[in-house]
Amino acid sequence: MADVYAVFGTLLALGIAFPGMLVGYWLLFPSAVSRAQQRLEATPYRCLFLGLGAAALTIALVSMFSAVSLGVIKLLAAILGFGALAVATIGAAGIASSMAARLRAAAAGGGLSDAAALVRGAVAFELAAAFPLVGWFVALPVSLVASYGAGIFSLLHWMPRAARVSAAEPALGQA
């Protein structure tokens, strides 16, 4: 019975922490999250395909580095893996920010603040991924790969042509 409580408690803690982490990224890296949001809204399929290629390359590199018996190389594999997850989190914050912009536009009277809309967008994003079967095997992998691609685009400052012109306009959370 203690194992069930441990698993449930871990999942509950992760469920609470994920929206907080996305809000933290949004607050710490507003321009990177804004670029990821714009990239995902303008070219979602390019984000998905770049994420697929980058994920395959990352998995191959981490697997090769993990197979080497030197501890320094294994540490490099761990750093590479955690770095890839950090980049994907920037893209995930961009997805949540995009969802927040739509929630704010749909809110009655526009009385929803940027932070409240982002928390609600992050919770909706998390609940979509937690939905059994469809969320686990469709929504979560596709959004993870697309967010990895959007995070890479964001960190490299590769913006779509239409977004380069409108980059002077502030996005959600930037005034």
VOTOR-882755 format. One line per field, with one value per atom (N, C-alpha, C, O): residue in one letter; residue number from 1; x, y, z; atom name. Coordinates in Angstrom, 3 decimals. Example, Ala and Ser with C-alpha at 12.3 -4.5 7.8 and 13.67 -1.06 7.14 Angstrom:
<rs>
rest <- (A|A|A|A|S|S|S|S) .
nr <- (1|1|1|1|2|2|2|2) .
xx <- (13.190|12.300|13.200|14.236|12.850|13.670|12.900|13.409) .
yy <- (-5.690|-4.500|-3.300|-3.319|-2.250|-1.060|0.030|1.138) .
zz <- (7.800|7.800|7.800|8.465|7.080|7.140|7.870|8.039) .
atom <- (N|CA|C|O|N|CA|C|O) .
</rs>
This chain:
<rs>
rest <- (M|M|M|M|A|A|A|A|D|D|D|D|V|V|V|V|Y|Y|Y|Y|A|A|A|A|V|V|V|V|F|F|F|F|G|G|G|G|T|T|T|T|L|L|L|L|L|L|L|L|A|A|A|A|L|L|L|L|G|G|G|G|I|I|I|I|A|A|A|A|F|F|F|F|P|P|P|P|G|G|G|G|M|M|M|M|L|L|L|L|V|V|V|V|G|G|G|G|Y|Y|Y|Y|W|W|W|W|L|L|L|L|L|L|L|L|F|F|F|F|P|P|P|P|S|S|S|S|A|A|A|A|V|V|V|V|S|S|S|S|R|R|R|R|A|A|A|A|Q|Q|Q|Q|Q|Q|Q|Q|R|R|R|R|L|L|L|L|E|E|E|E|A|A|A|A|T|T|T|T|P|P|P|P|Y|Y|Y|Y|R|R|R|R|C|C|C|C|L|L|L|L|F|F|F|F|L|L|L|L|G|G|G|G|L|L|L|L|G|G|G|G|A|A|A|A|A|A|A|A|A|A|A|A|L|L|L|L|T|T|T|T|I|I|I|I|A|A|A|A|L|L|L|L|V|V|V|V|S|S|S|S|M|M|M|M|F|F|F|F|S|S|S|S|A|A|A|A|V|V|V|V|S|S|S|S|L|L|L|L|G|G|G|G|V|V|V|V|I|I|I|I|K|K|K|K|L|L|L|L|L|L|L|L|A|A|A|A|A|A|A|A|I|I|I|I|L|L|L|L|G|G|G|G|F|F|F|F|G|G|G|G|A|A|A|A|L|L|L|L|A|A|A|A|V|V|V|V|A|A|A|A|T|T|T|T|I|I|I|I|G|G|G|G|A|A|A|A|A|A|A|A|G|G|G|G|I|I|I|I|A|A|A|A|S|S|S|S|S|S|S|S|M|M|M|M|A|A|A|A|A|A|A|A|R|R|R|R|L|L|L|L|R|R|R|R|A|A|A|A|A|A|A|A|A|A|A|A|A|A|A|A|G|G|G|G|G|G|G|G|G|G|G|G|L|L|L|L|S|S|S|S|D|D|D|D|A|A|A|A|A|A|A|A|A|A|A|A|L|L|L|L|V|V|V|V|R|R|R|R|G|G|G|G|A|A|A|A|V|V|V|V|A|A|A|A|F|F|F|F|E|E|E|E|L|L|L|L|A|A|A|A|A|A|A|A|A|A|A|A|F|F|F|F|P|P|P|P|L|L|L|L|V|V|V|V|G|G|G|G|W|W|W|W|F|F|F|F|V|V|V|V|A|A|A|A|L|L|L|L|P|P|P|P|V|V|V|V|S|S|S|S|L|L|L|L|V|V|V|V|A|A|A|A|S|S|S|S|Y|Y|Y|Y|G|G|G|G|A|A|A|A|G|G|G|G|I|I|I|I|F|F|F|F|S|S|S|S|L|L|L|L|L|L|L|L|H|H|H|H|W|W|W|W|M|M|M|M|P|P|P|P|R|R|R|R|A|A|A|A|A|A|A|A|R|R|R|R|V|V|V|V|S|S|S|S|A|A|A|A|A|A|A|A|E|E|E|E|P|P|P|P|A|A|A|A|L|L|L|L|G|G|G|G|Q|Q|Q|Q|A|A|A|A) .
nr <- (1|1|1|1|2|2|2|2|3|3|3|3|4|4|4|4|5|5|5|5|6|6|6|6|7|7|7|7|8|8|8|8|9|9|9|9|10|10|10|10|11|11|11|11|12|12|12|12|13|13|13|13|14|14|14|14|15|15|15|15|16|16|16|16|17|17|17|17|18|18|18|18|19|19|19|19|20|20|20|20|21|21|21|21|22|22|22|22|23|23|23|23|24|24|24|24|25|25|25|25|26|26|26|26|27|27|27|27|28|28|28|28|29|29|29|29|30|30|30|30|31|31|31|31|32|32|32|32|33|33|33|33|34|34|34|34|35|35|35|35|36|36|36|36|37|37|37|37|38|38|38|38|39|39|39|39|40|40|40|40|41|41|41|41|42|42|42|42|43|43|43|43|44|44|44|44|45|45|45|45|46|46|46|46|47|47|47|47|48|48|48|48|49|49|49|49|50|50|50|50|51|51|51|51|52|52|52|52|53|53|53|53|54|54|54|54|55|55|55|55|56|56|56|56|57|57|57|57|58|58|58|58|59|59|59|59|60|60|60|60|61|61|61|61|62|62|62|62|63|63|63|63|64|64|64|64|65|65|65|65|66|66|66|66|67|67|67|67|68|68|68|68|69|69|69|69|70|70|70|70|71|71|71|71|72|72|72|72|73|73|73|73|74|74|74|74|75|75|75|75|76|76|76|76|77|77|77|77|78|78|78|78|79|79|79|79|80|80|80|80|81|81|81|81|82|82|82|82|83|83|83|83|84|84|84|84|85|85|85|85|86|86|86|86|87|87|87|87|88|88|88|88|89|89|89|89|90|90|90|90|91|91|91|91|92|92|92|92|93|93|93|93|94|94|94|94|95|95|95|95|96|96|96|96|97|97|97|97|98|98|98|98|99|99|99|99|100|100|100|100|101|101|101|101|102|102|102|102|103|103|103|103|104|104|104|104|105|105|105|105|106|106|106|106|107|107|107|107|108|108|108|108|109|109|109|109|110|110|110|110|111|111|111|111|112|112|112|112|113|113|113|113|114|114|114|114|115|115|115|115|116|116|116|116|117|117|117|117|118|118|118|118|119|119|119|119|120|120|120|120|121|121|121|121|122|122|122|122|123|123|123|123|124|124|124|124|125|125|125|125|126|126|126|126|127|127|127|127|128|128|128|128|129|129|129|129|130|130|130|130|131|131|131|131|132|132|132|132|133|133|133|133|134|134|134|134|135|135|135|135|136|136|136|136|137|137|137|137|138|138|138|138|139|139|139|139|140|140|140|140|141|141|141|141|142|142|142|142|143|143|143|143|144|144|144|144|145|145|145|145|146|146|146|146|147|147|147|147|148|148|148|148|149|149|149|149|150|150|150|150|151|151|151|151|152|152|152|152|153|153|153|153|154|154|154|154|155|155|155|155|156|156|156|156|157|157|157|157|158|158|158|158|159|159|159|159|160|160|160|160|161|161|161|161|162|162|162|162|163|163|163|163|164|164|164|164|165|165|165|165|166|166|166|166|167|167|167|167|168|168|168|168|169|169|169|169|170|170|170|170|171|171|171|171|172|172|172|172|173|173|173|173|174|174|174|174|175|175|175|175) .
xx <- (0.820|0.000|0.862|0.484|2.015|2.902|3.417|3.658|3.586|4.037|2.997|3.343|1.736|0.656|0.652|0.505|0.810|0.861|2.070|1.972|3.193|4.402|4.216|4.584|3.651|3.429|2.405|2.604|1.312|0.279|0.822|0.552|1.573|2.146|3.124|3.154|3.923|4.866|4.140|4.496|3.118|2.346|1.621|1.536|1.099|0.426|1.406|1.095|2.582|3.594|4.037|4.208|4.222|4.592|3.475|3.730|2.245|1.107|0.988|0.537|1.386|1.364|2.580|2.478|3.712|4.953|5.050|5.684|4.444|4.605|4.087|4.819|2.850|2.437|3.327|3.592|3.789|4.693|6.005|6.552|6.514|7.755|7.555|8.425|6.424|6.172|6.023|6.501|5.367|5.252|6.635|6.948|7.454|8.814|9.627|10.336|9.538|10.246|9.713|10.482|8.411|7.784|8.273|8.478|8.456|8.940|10.442|10.895|11.218|12.669|13.166|14.125|12.518|12.956|11.804|11.367|11.300|10.112|10.326|9.423|11.497|11.706|11.838|11.341|12.498|12.632|11.271|10.964|10.468|9.130|8.260|7.479|8.391|7.613|8.000|7.135|9.303|9.741|9.228|8.809|9.260|8.741|7.247|6.756|6.528|5.085|4.805|3.954|5.518|5.306|5.660|4.970|6.735|7.160|6.134|5.814|5.612|4.609|3.313|2.660|2.944|1.713|1.870|0.922|3.068|3.280|3.617|3.077|4.502|4.966|5.006|6.090|3.853|3.860|4.477|5.116|4.294|4.835|6.360|7.028|6.905|8.365|8.944|9.996|8.237|8.674|8.630|9.538|7.580|7.442|8.558|9.161|8.831|9.853|11.267|12.109|11.538|12.844|12.981|14.050|11.905|11.935|12.158|12.867|11.554|11.778|13.241|13.829|13.821|15.226|16.150|17.092|15.875|16.722|16.567|17.541|15.357|15.151|15.867|16.462|15.814|16.522|18.027|18.699|18.554|19.975|20.352|21.385|19.520|19.789|19.761|20.629|18.769|18.670|19.883|20.431|20.298|21.472|22.735|23.522|22.922|24.115|24.120|25.145|22.987|22.906|23.118|23.778|22.571|22.772|24.236|24.774|24.877|26.293|27.170|28.058|26.917|27.723|27.483|28.405|26.284|25.985|26.633|26.874|26.919|27.527|29.020|29.600|29.644|31.074|31.265|30.466|32.309|32.491|33.141|33.185|33.640|34.232|33.146|32.126|33.371|32.382|32.142|31.020|33.182|33.047|32.138|31.341|32.251|31.407|29.957|29.034|29.745|28.388|27.787|26.594|28.623|28.164|27.770|26.764|28.541|28.215|26.876|26.094|26.615|25.332|24.186|23.141|24.370|23.326|23.090|21.945|24.166|24.035|23.321|22.476|23.650|22.994|21.506|20.673|21.173|19.771|18.974|17.864|19.541|18.845|18.780|17.807|19.799|19.763|18.659|17.975|18.495|17.418|16.053|15.152|15.900|14.629|14.400|13.262|15.468|15.331|14.907|14.077|15.475|15.094|13.637|12.891|13.237|11.847|10.897|9.752|11.342|10.492|10.254|9.182|11.224|10.998|9.890|9.009|9.932|8.867|7.535|6.496|7.543|6.297|5.702|4.482|6.557|6.062|5.475|4.522|6.042|5.467|4.099|3.206|3.920|2.603|1.605|0.487|2.007|1.117|0.805|-0.311|1.775|1.551|0.582|-0.239|0.681|-0.258|-1.680|-2.654|-1.767|-3.076|-3.610|-4.814|-2.722|-3.125|-3.669|-4.648|-3.041|-3.522|-4.931|-5.765|-5.191|-6.529|-7.537|-8.681|-7.120|-8.012|-8.333|-9.470|-7.340|-7.559|-8.491|-9.331|-8.357|-9.247|-10.674|-11.630|-10.814|-12.150|-12.769|-13.961|-11.998|-12.524|-13.539|-13.357|-14.595|-15.657|-15.150|-14.694|-15.227|-14.845|-13.357|-12.934|-12.547|-11.102|-10.489|-9.437|-11.120|-10.638|-9.613|-9.362|-9.020|-8.049|-6.642|-6.290|-5.838|-4.478|-3.613|-3.996|-2.442|-1.527|-1.095|-1.072|-0.753|-0.281|-1.402|-1.167|-2.598|-3.713|-4.042|-4.337|-3.990|-4.246|-3.164|-3.461|-1.903|-0.817|-0.948|-0.727|-1.299|-1.490|-2.619|-2.505|-3.693|-4.813|-4.425|-4.817|-3.663|-3.183|-2.258|-2.326|-1.384|-0.463|-1.222|-0.885|-2.241|-3.042|-3.822|-3.917|-4.374|-5.089|-4.140|-4.505|-2.934|-1.918|-1.550|-1.426|-1.378|-1.041|-2.178|-1.932|-3.403|-4.544|-4.742|-5.171|-4.435|-4.522|-3.529|-3.835|-2.337|-1.316|-1.629|-1.185|-2.378|-2.686|-3.899|-4.174|-4.621|-5.809|-5.388|-4.472|-6.040|-5.604|-5.617|-6.505|-4.624|-4.376|-4.156|-3.050|-5.160|-4.988|-3.965|-3.103|-4.046|-3.091|-1.708|-0.713|-1.637|-0.346|0.398|1.607|-0.325|0.331|0.207|0.838|-0.584|-0.702|-0.316|0.655|-1.065|-0.859|0.504|1.199|0.894|2.168|3.374|4.225|3.490|4.674|4.722|5.786|3.585|3.579|3.925|4.721|3.332|3.628|5.058|5.681|5.590|6.972|7.948|8.893|7.723|8.613|8.474|9.475|7.235|7.041|7.625|8.179|7.504|8.075|9.599|10.235|10.197|11.648|12.090|13.065|11.375|11.688|11.485|12.305|10.406|10.156|11.205|11.621|11.627|12.679|13.991|14.704|14.311|15.536|15.428|16.358|14.288|14.086|14.211|14.814|13.639|13.657|15.071|15.457|15.838|17.198|18.134|19.097|17.851|18.652|18.164|18.772|17.055|16.452|16.024|16.070|15.613|15.112|13.607|12.850|13.193|11.781|11.219|11.945|9.934|9.330|9.307|9.349|9.241|9.342|8.268|8.567|7.043|5.969|6.196|5.846|6.772|6.995|8.171|8.234|9.107|10.238|9.757|10.285|8.749|8.213|7.455|7.566|6.675|5.862|6.573|5.930|7.881|8.618|8.676|8.926|8.449|8.475|7.238|7.259|6.154|4.954|5.158|5.688|4.750|4.916|3.932|2.778|4.404|3.561|2.915|3.037|2.235|1.569|2.583|3.613|2.322|3.185|4.280|5.037|4.384|5.417|4.736|3.970|5.020|4.393|5.438|5.102) .
yy <- (-1.203|0.000|1.266|2.292|1.172|2.332|2.673|3.841|1.655|1.909|2.704|3.594|2.390|3.107|4.563|5.462|4.800|6.166|6.915|8.101|6.246|6.892|7.293|8.400|6.405|6.722|7.836|8.774|7.739|8.770|10.115|11.142|10.119|11.361|11.986|13.206|11.155|11.666|12.284|13.370|11.590|12.127|13.412|14.341|13.465|14.673|15.837|16.955|15.571|16.625|17.122|18.325|16.208|16.623|17.413|18.365|17.010|17.725|19.145|20.037|19.356|20.699|21.496|22.697|20.839|21.535|21.940|22.949|21.190|21.478|22.859|23.602|23.245|24.621|25.673|26.717|25.401|26.340|26.479|27.577|25.372|25.424|26.230|27.013|26.043|26.795|28.281|29.115|28.618|30.027|30.582|31.723|29.786|30.215|30.495|31.500|29.626|29.866|31.118|31.900|31.314|32.483|33.770|34.786|33.714|34.891|35.106|36.246|34.020|34.142|34.420|35.168|33.821|33.946|34.440|33.711|35.657|36.094|36.206|35.888|36.649|36.798|35.437|35.259|34.477|33.142|32.446|31.799|32.579|31.968|32.649|31.991|33.970|34.695|34.270|34.112|34.087|33.615|32.206|31.905|31.338|29.981|30.011|29.265|30.873|31.004|31.466|30.898|32.494|33.002|31.946|31.805|31.207|30.177|29.057|28.573|28.638|27.571|28.000|27.197|29.252|29.733|29.902|29.680|30.295|30.560|29.297|29.084|28.454|27.273|26.050|25.594|25.517|24.378|23.112|22.342|22.893|21.674|21.724|20.699|22.910|23.023|22.759|22.135|23.246|22.955|21.456|20.901|20.803|19.363|18.598|17.696|18.950|18.211|18.509|17.612|19.747|20.040|19.299|18.776|19.255|18.528|17.038|16.410|16.462|15.043|14.765|13.828|15.577|15.384|15.618|14.858|16.667|16.975|15.919|15.572|15.411|14.361|13.078|12.411|12.729|11.529|11.685|10.754|12.857|13.110|13.101|12.549|13.706|13.748|12.355|12.000|11.567|10.195|9.374|8.607|9.533|8.789|9.199|8.345|10.495|10.968|10.543|10.103|10.674|10.283|8.778|8.332|8.003|6.546|6.176|5.324|6.811|6.516|6.937|6.193|8.136|8.613|7.782|7.593|7.290|6.479|5.108|4.490|4.625|3.305|3.308|2.249|4.477|4.579|4.431|4.944|3.739|3.449|4.589|4.524|5.615|6.754|7.590|7.908|7.934|8.700|10.092|10.597|10.720|12.069|12.055|12.973|11.035|10.925|10.645|11.168|9.832|9.593|10.881|11.137|11.692|12.990|13.883|14.588|13.863|14.633|14.182|15.007|12.878|12.355|12.872|13.252|12.892|13.390|14.879|15.330|15.640|17.079|17.338|18.230|16.572|16.709|16.387|17.100|15.314|14.946|15.989|16.343|16.487|17.507|18.831|19.572|19.138|20.342|20.278|21.268|19.105|18.937|19.115|19.714|18.597|18.792|20.257|20.726|20.985|22.411|23.195|24.100|22.849|23.507|23.185|24.058|21.936|21.554|22.266|22.530|22.581|23.290|24.724|25.272|25.341|26.677|26.598|27.457|25.579|25.393|25.072|25.536|24.277|23.967|25.216|25.380|26.100|27.371|28.211|28.961|28.087|28.767|28.219|28.979|26.898|26.300|26.796|27.180|26.790|27.262|28.749|29.185|29.516|30.942|31.171|32.087|30.346|30.431|30.073|30.722|29.036|28.662|29.766|30.023|30.414|31.502|32.689|33.311|33.002|34.113|33.829|34.732|32.594|32.228|32.231|32.644|31.772|31.815|33.254|33.572|34.105|35.506|36.175|36.986|35.851|36.427|35.930|36.646|34.699|34.124|34.497|34.265|35.068|35.409|36.534|37.483|36.411|37.416|38.709|38.705|39.786|41.084|41.336|42.434|40.365|40.550|40.756|41.386|40.240|40.446|39.428|39.299|38.710|37.668|38.228|38.669|38.211|38.732|37.769|36.625|38.252|37.418|36.190|35.081|36.382|35.265|34.250|33.043|34.729|33.814|33.026|31.833|33.697|33.009|31.977|30.891|32.299|31.348|30.131|29.007|30.329|29.188|28.303|27.078|28.907|28.120|27.414|26.268|28.083|27.440|26.279|25.243|26.439|25.365|24.182|23.028|24.465|23.374|22.650|21.423|23.392|22.761|21.916|20.827|22.408|21.670|20.385|19.323|20.486|19.317|18.297|17.095|18.761|17.844|17.155|16.002|17.846|17.204|16.062|15.017|16.261|15.211|14.083|12.955|14.352|13.329|12.480|11.477|12.870|12.107|10.711|10.581|9.676|8.307|8.018|8.452|7.289|6.799|7.905|8.024|8.714|9.761|10.785|11.199|11.193|12.147|11.551|12.205|10.303|9.654|9.365|9.582|8.873|8.374|9.281|9.013|10.346|11.283|12.699|13.267|13.257|14.654|14.876|15.831|14.016|14.207|14.068|14.957|12.999|12.917|14.019|14.582|14.329|15.359|16.718|17.462|17.049|18.352|18.417|19.477|17.311|17.305|17.523|18.302|16.842|16.982|18.377|18.999|18.871|20.215|21.285|22.277|21.091|22.076|22.044|23.081|20.883|20.800|21.577|22.327|21.397|22.149|23.642|24.438|24.035|25.461|26.060|27.204|25.288|25.773|25.981|26.952|25.071|25.225|26.460|27.263|26.613|27.802|29.075|30.055|29.054|30.225|30.584|31.752|29.588|29.867|30.286|31.019|29.822|30.223|31.521|32.012|32.079|33.311|33.158|34.127|31.970|31.742|31.954|31.091|33.092|33.427|33.336|33.554|33.018|33.031|34.453|35.415|34.585|35.900|36.865|38.034|36.416|37.304|37.750|38.875|36.893|37.237|38.189|38.914|38.206|39.126|40.570|41.457|40.788|42.131|42.548|43.691|41.615|41.947|41.658|41.641|41.431|41.134|42.339|42.185|43.542|44.727|44.808|45.504|44.105|44.099|43.192|42.091|43.632|42.775|41.610|41.760|40.464|39.283|39.236|40.175|38.149|37.971|38.105|37.430|38.944|39.077|40.103|40.353|40.702|41.711|43.032|43.135|44.022|45.324|46.404|47.572) .
zz <- (0.000|0.000|0.000|-0.566|0.640|0.674|-0.719|-1.023|-1.569|-2.940|-3.715|-4.492|-3.508|-4.180|-3.741|-4.569|-2.452|-1.945|-2.493|-2.809|-2.608|-3.131|-4.589|-4.982|-5.384|-6.802|-6.937|-7.709|-6.192|-6.262|-5.794|-6.417|-4.718|-4.210|-5.187|-5.348|-5.838|-6.830|-8.014|-8.472|-8.508|-9.632|-9.253|-10.056|-8.035|-7.574|-7.472|-7.881|-6.927|-6.811|-8.186|-8.387|-9.121|-10.475|-11.146|-11.883|-10.885|-11.446|-10.931|-11.650|-9.702|-9.132|-9.608|-9.859|-9.730|-10.058|-11.527|-11.835|-12.439|-13.865|-14.256|-14.911|-13.885|-14.220|-13.572|-14.168|-12.358|-11.708|-12.455|-12.559|-12.977|-13.748|-15.037|-15.417|-15.704|-16.931|-16.642|-17.412|-15.544|-15.154|-14.811|-15.151|-14.145|-13.832|-15.077|-15.139|-16.065|-17.335|-18.007|-18.567|-17.955|-18.565|-17.897|-18.562|-16.577|-15.853|-16.022|-16.114|-16.065|-16.154|-17.567|-17.757|-18.550|-19.947|-20.823|-21.715|-20.595|-21.337|-22.843|-23.616|-23.269|-24.714|-25.396|-26.508|-24.753|-25.342|-25.427|-26.428|-24.389|-24.407|-25.447|-26.133|-25.568|-26.573|-27.991|-28.852|-28.229|-29.554|-29.832|-30.950|-28.813|-28.994|-29.279|-30.126|-28.571|-28.802|-30.229|-30.913|-30.676|-32.034|-33.074|-34.083|-32.824|-33.786|-33.855|-34.941|-32.695|-32.687|-33.362|-34.029|-33.192|-33.816|-35.323|-36.077|-35.764|-37.191|-37.973|-39.058|-37.440|-38.179|-37.259|-36.896|-36.879|-35.956|-36.555|-35.839|-37.843|-38.445|-38.563|-38.430|-38.813|-38.825|-37.442|-37.305|-36.410|-35.035|-34.777|-34.158|-35.250|-35.041|-35.756|-35.174|-37.004|-37.753|-37.254|-37.226|-36.862|-36.263|-34.940|-34.625|-34.170|-32.909|-33.100|-32.313|-34.144|-34.441|-34.747|-34.207|-35.610|-35.963|-34.778|-34.552|-34.031|-32.873|-31.779|-31.111|-31.595|-30.594|-30.992|-30.146|-32.278|-32.734|-32.542|-32.100|-32.873|-32.688|-31.204|-30.824|-30.382|-28.941|-28.340|-27.543|-28.719|-28.195|-28.627|-27.835|-29.874|-30.360|-29.599|-29.190|-29.413|-28.705|-27.240|-26.720|-26.584|-25.176|-25.034|-24.096|-25.947|-25.902|-26.120|-25.413|-27.089|-27.345|-26.168|-25.753|-25.629|-24.512|-23.256|-22.463|-23.062|-21.879|-21.941|-20.904|-23.144|-23.300|-22.982|-22.740|-22.979|-22.675|-21.166|-20.382|-20.768|-19.344|-18.557|-17.329|-19.215|-18.511|-17.837|-18.448|-16.595|-15.842|-16.391|-16.333|-16.922|-17.469|-18.694|-18.885|-19.511|-20.711|-20.303|-20.927|-19.270|-18.768|-18.206|-18.367|-17.542|-17.053|-18.224|-18.149|-19.294|-20.492|-21.080|-21.553|-21.052|-21.539|-20.683|-21.211|-19.379|-18.481|-18.700|-18.732|-18.850|-19.091|-20.415|-20.498|-21.439|-22.739|-22.635|-23.195|-21.920|-21.756|-20.984|-21.380|-19.877|-19.099|-19.845|-19.703|-20.636|-21.458|-22.507|-22.765|-23.105|-24.089|-23.432|-24.019|-22.221|-21.515|-21.155|-21.176|-20.826|-20.526|-21.767|-21.681|-22.908|-24.166|-24.502|-24.947|-24.289|-24.546|-23.597|-23.964|-22.390|-21.447|-21.894|-21.640|-22.552|-23.117|-24.162|-24.199|-25.004|-25.987|-25.343|-25.813|-24.262|-23.562|-22.931|-22.909|-22.417|-21.895|-23.028|-22.816|-24.232|-25.397|-25.756|-26.130|-25.647|-25.893|-24.857|-25.201|-23.582|-22.520|-22.691|-22.409|-23.147|-23.383|-24.538|-24.494|-25.561|-26.674|-26.222|-26.604|-25.406|-24.861|-23.949|-23.924|-23.205|-22.316|-23.096|-22.685|-24.212|-25.037|-25.549|-25.612|-25.907|-26.384|-25.246|-25.432|-24.065|-22.903|-22.512|-22.164|-22.570|-22.210|-23.201|-22.810|-24.474|-25.486|-25.308|-25.606|-24.821|-24.639|-23.304|-23.102|-22.386|-21.058|-21.175|-21.938|-20.414|-20.432|-19.798|-18.655|-20.518|-20.000|-19.978|-19.616|-20.349|-20.377|-19.007|-18.898|-17.951|-16.596|-16.149|-14.951|-17.066|-16.733|-16.926|-18.021|-15.858|-15.968|-16.776|-17.021|-17.186|-17.963|-17.173|-17.709|-15.904|-15.080|-14.830|-14.886|-14.558|-14.329|-15.590|-15.527|-16.731|-17.996|-18.269|-18.767|-17.951|-18.179|-17.279|-17.730|-16.027|-15.125|-15.635|-15.618|-16.080|-16.617|-17.910|-18.133|-18.757|-19.981|-19.679|-20.340|-18.677|-18.296|-17.705|-17.973|-16.905|-16.332|-17.425|-17.407|-18.369|-19.483|-20.327|-20.770|-20.550|-21.296|-20.557|-21.169|-19.262|-18.455|-18.436|-18.538|-18.307|-18.277|-19.624|-19.672|-20.710|-22.029|-22.136|-22.710|-21.581|-21.623|-20.657|-20.873|-19.604|-18.600|-18.969|-18.311|-20.008|-20.395|-20.856|-21.668|-20.353|-20.681|-22.188|-22.921|-22.606|-23.952|-24.974|-25.501|-25.276|-26.287|-25.810|-26.584|-24.567|-24.028|-23.897|-24.210|-23.434|-23.200|-24.489|-24.576|-25.497|-26.699|-27.910|-28.933|-27.832|-28.949|-28.499|-29.000|-27.569|-27.168|-26.532|-26.880|-25.612|-24.918|-25.846|-25.844|-26.638|-27.522|-28.577|-28.835|-29.184|-30.231|-29.637|-30.211|-28.486|-27.883|-27.364|-27.421|-26.860|-26.379|-27.533|-27.410|-28.644|-29.800|-30.412|-30.770|-30.534|-31.091|-30.169|-30.643|-28.871|-27.949|-27.985|-27.800|-28.216|-28.361|-29.599|-29.553|-30.695|-31.912|-31.730|-32.189|-31.066|-30.835|-29.906|-30.085|-28.920|-28.029|-28.764|-28.509|-29.676|-30.477|-31.367|-31.434|-32.054|-32.883|-32.048|-32.486|-30.847|-29.986|-29.543|-29.577|-29.131|-28.662|-29.794|-29.570|-30.999|-32.158|-32.801|-33.752|-32.276|-32.797|-34.255|-35.012|-34.655|-36.007|-35.988|-35.544|-36.467|-36.459|-37.879|-38.849|-38.004|-39.342|-39.886|-39.119|-41.180|-41.807|-41.323|-41.084|-41.175|-40.729|-39.289|-38.933|-38.459|-37.060|-36.895|-35.902|-37.846|-37.743|-37.830|-37.161|-38.663|-38.826|-37.572|-37.129|-36.991|-35.829|-34.510|-33.460|-34.542|-33.318|-32.397|-31.202|-32.928|-32.080|-31.190|-30.175|-31.552|-30.738|-29.537|-29.679|-28.370|-27.192|-27.215|-27.616|-26.783|-26.702|-25.326|-24.540|-25.045|-23.765|-22.641|-22.661|-21.683|-20.529|-20.693|-19.755|-21.859|-22.075|-22.396|-23.355|-21.598|-21.828|-21.933|-22.127) .
atom <- (N|CA|C|O|N|CA|C|O|N|CA|C|O|N|CA|C|O|N|CA|C|O|N|CA|C|O|N|CA|C|O|N|CA|C|O|N|CA|C|O|N|CA|C|O|N|CA|C|O|N|CA|C|O|N|CA|C|O|N|CA|C|O|N|CA|C|O|N|CA|C|O|N|CA|C|O|N|CA|C|O|N|CA|C|O|N|CA|C|O|N|CA|C|O|N|CA|C|O|N|CA|C|O|N|CA|C|O|N|CA|C|O|N|CA|C|O|N|CA|C|O|N|CA|C|O|N|CA|C|O|N|CA|C|O|N|CA|C|O|N|CA|C|O|N|CA|C|O|N|CA|C|O|N|CA|C|O|N|CA|C|O|N|CA|C|O|N|CA|C|O|N|CA|C|O|N|CA|C|O|N|CA|C|O|N|CA|C|O|N|CA|C|O|N|CA|C|O|N|CA|C|O|N|CA|C|O|N|CA|C|O|N|CA|C|O|N|CA|C|O|N|CA|C|O|N|CA|C|O|N|CA|C|O|N|CA|C|O|N|CA|C|O|N|CA|C|O|N|CA|C|O|N|CA|C|O|N|CA|C|O|N|CA|C|O|N|CA|C|O|N|CA|C|O|N|CA|C|O|N|CA|C|O|N|CA|C|O|N|CA|C|O|N|CA|C|O|N|CA|C|O|N|CA|C|O|N|CA|C|O|N|CA|C|O|N|CA|C|O|N|CA|C|O|N|CA|C|O|N|CA|C|O|N|CA|C|O|N|CA|C|O|N|CA|C|O|N|CA|C|O|N|CA|C|O|N|CA|C|O|N|CA|C|O|N|CA|C|O|N|CA|C|O|N|CA|C|O|N|CA|C|O|N|CA|C|O|N|CA|C|O|N|CA|C|O|N|CA|C|O|N|CA|C|O|N|CA|C|O|N|CA|C|O|N|CA|C|O|N|CA|C|O|N|CA|C|O|N|CA|C|O|N|CA|C|O|N|CA|C|O|N|CA|C|O|N|CA|C|O|N|CA|C|O|N|CA|C|O|N|CA|C|O|N|CA|C|O|N|CA|C|O|N|CA|C|O|N|CA|C|O|N|CA|C|O|N|CA|C|O|N|CA|C|O|N|CA|C|O|N|CA|C|O|N|CA|C|O|N|CA|C|O|N|CA|C|O|N|CA|C|O|N|CA|C|O|N|CA|C|O|N|CA|C|O|N|CA|C|O|N|CA|C|O|N|CA|C|O|N|CA|C|O|N|CA|C|O|N|CA|C|O|N|CA|C|O|N|CA|C|O|N|CA|C|O|N|CA|C|O|N|CA|C|O|N|CA|C|O|N|CA|C|O|N|CA|C|O|N|CA|C|O|N|CA|C|O|N|CA|C|O|N|CA|C|O|N|CA|C|O|N|CA|C|O|N|CA|C|O|N|CA|C|O|N|CA|C|O|N|CA|C|O|N|CA|C|O|N|CA|C|O|N|CA|C|O|N|CA|C|O|N|CA|C|O|N|CA|C|O|N|CA|C|O|N|CA|C|O|N|CA|C|O|N|CA|C|O|N|CA|C|O|N|CA|C|O|N|CA|C|O|N|CA|C|O|N|CA|C|O|N|CA|C|O|N|CA|C|O|N|CA|C|O|N|CA|C|O|N|CA|C|O|N|CA|C|O|N|CA|C|O|N|CA|C|O|N|CA|C|O|N|CA|C|O|N|CA|C|O|N|CA|C|O|N|CA|C|O|N|CA|C|O|N|CA|C|O|N|CA|C|O|N|CA|C|O) .
</rs>
